[in-house]
Amino acid sequence: MKIPFSKPYLTGKEAHYLYQAVLSGMISGNGMFTKRCHEFFEESYHFKKCLLTTSCTDALEMAAILIDIKPGDEVIMPSYTFVSTANAFVLRGAKIVFADSGPDNPNMDADQIESLITPKTKAIIPVHYAGIACNMDKIMELARKHSLYVIEDAAQAIDSFYTDRPLGSIGHLSAFSFHETKNVISGEGGMLVINDEQFIRRAEIVWEKGTNRAEFFRGEVNKYGWMDIGSSFLPSDIIAAFLYAQLEHLDEIQKKRKMLWNAYYENLKPLETAGHISLPRIPDYATNNAHMFYVLFKNLEARTSVIEHLKKNEIYAVFHYLSLHKSPFYEKKHDGRILSNSDHYTDCLLRLPMYYELTVDQIGFIAKEIKDCLQ
Ligand SMILES: *Cc1c(COP(=O)(O)O)cnc(C)c1O
């Protein structure tokens, strides 16, 4: 019984919609399926304006352009995150000021952010790790007080909420991912959400290589031209067709993943009670979208031995981010602050297999093998 870490789930309609897109003869960007995906998100989550992108990385790069990041600007974000969160801003010359994670989960510790704000600070980038919300009231309040932008890295946070507000609808801008490892997928793919109206017109222009082609398509202008900087951020309608087939099954996907997440929790609870591991803690203000199931071990040695033991049993579990403040690229640029919680998650966090077709029996088997290894 081989259990991979992740496996893309196909809902059944993907090939049909791809075929429809091809038959339509309109397979460049901003076509019929792209519009359907935008409408789905704008209606389901009250996002003000959505633009599909070729990745979440691209959506973050668009966000950095839209808030006019310039050399010397400072941007605050967690160190425990994916490279793209930081790279999007570094590409435009920003200095990254890394915040430590909190003690309860890998999200940035909102209580520490204010001490990192300087006159050069331009934005805060909360990353909703494992789809669990950051403390958005605190972050938005700080942003208002210091006139900063908030860009949510909601790559993992589809269909998750802060109190009753969908993640991705709170920051000025937000970025989602549909990479094949996420809950809802298109192979590669992403989306920029624009909640602050001042950015809507320019976002469309940046999206379309710096031109006002989107306005031209809608018949609002009779020719289009070069208006601003931009790039080719929009995906082919073929990608959108694939994504739309997934979105039609979003509720079913989420339901199944949450059931699996709960099965892990129940199976591993005794190991937590016995003091061997810690399980994810979800703050009262956050929902769980079951993007990921992770376990925290006491130290690197315990985690390494569990990874090895699981591998011998053909179960593939993987650790996650290496803190960016210690990365070969940024170590020398970092200001030297010690980020001990971030380091703790780098060493002790392990992600267990999580995908639609996983079964409760397999989860029982995985939990048993972890237990055998630790006891
Ligand atoms: C997956 C992920 C990204 C990158 O998404 P892509 O669509 O692959 O560019 C960025 N940030 C976080 C937190 C992620 O999990």
PDBQT file of the ligand as one rigid body, heavy atoms in Angstrom, charges set to zero:
ROOT
HETATM    1  C1  LIG A 401       1.546  27.374  -3.122  1.00  0.00    +0.000 C 
HETATM    2  C2  LIG A 401       1.936  28.664  -2.495  1.00  0.00    +0.000 A 
HETATM    3  C3  LIG A 401       2.394  29.769  -3.235  1.00  0.00    +0.000 A 
HETATM    4  C4  LIG A 401       2.706  29.685  -4.700  1.00  0.00    +0.000 C 
HETATM    5  O1  LIG A 401       1.664  29.318  -5.499  1.00  0.00    +0.000 OA
HETATM    6  P1  LIG A 401       1.915  29.085  -7.070  1.00  0.00    +0.000 P 
HETATM    7  O2  LIG A 401       0.524  29.064  -7.620  1.00  0.00    +0.000 OA
HETATM    8  O3  LIG A 401       2.619  27.775  -7.207  1.00  0.00    +0.000 OA
HETATM    9  O4  LIG A 401       2.698  30.224  -7.581  1.00  0.00    +0.000 OA
HETATM   10  C5  LIG A 401       2.635  30.967  -2.581  1.00  0.00    +0.000 A 
HETATM   11  N1  LIG A 401       2.453  31.086  -1.267  1.00  0.00    +0.000 NA
HETATM   12  C6  LIG A 401       2.041  30.052  -0.503  1.00  0.00    +0.000 A 
HETATM   13  C7  LIG A 401       1.848  30.252   0.959  1.00  0.00    +0.000 C 
HETATM   14  C8  LIG A 401       1.788  28.804  -1.087  1.00  0.00    +0.000 A 
HETATM   15  O5  LIG A 401       1.388  27.775  -0.333  1.00  0.00    +0.000 OA
ENDROOT
TORSDOF 0
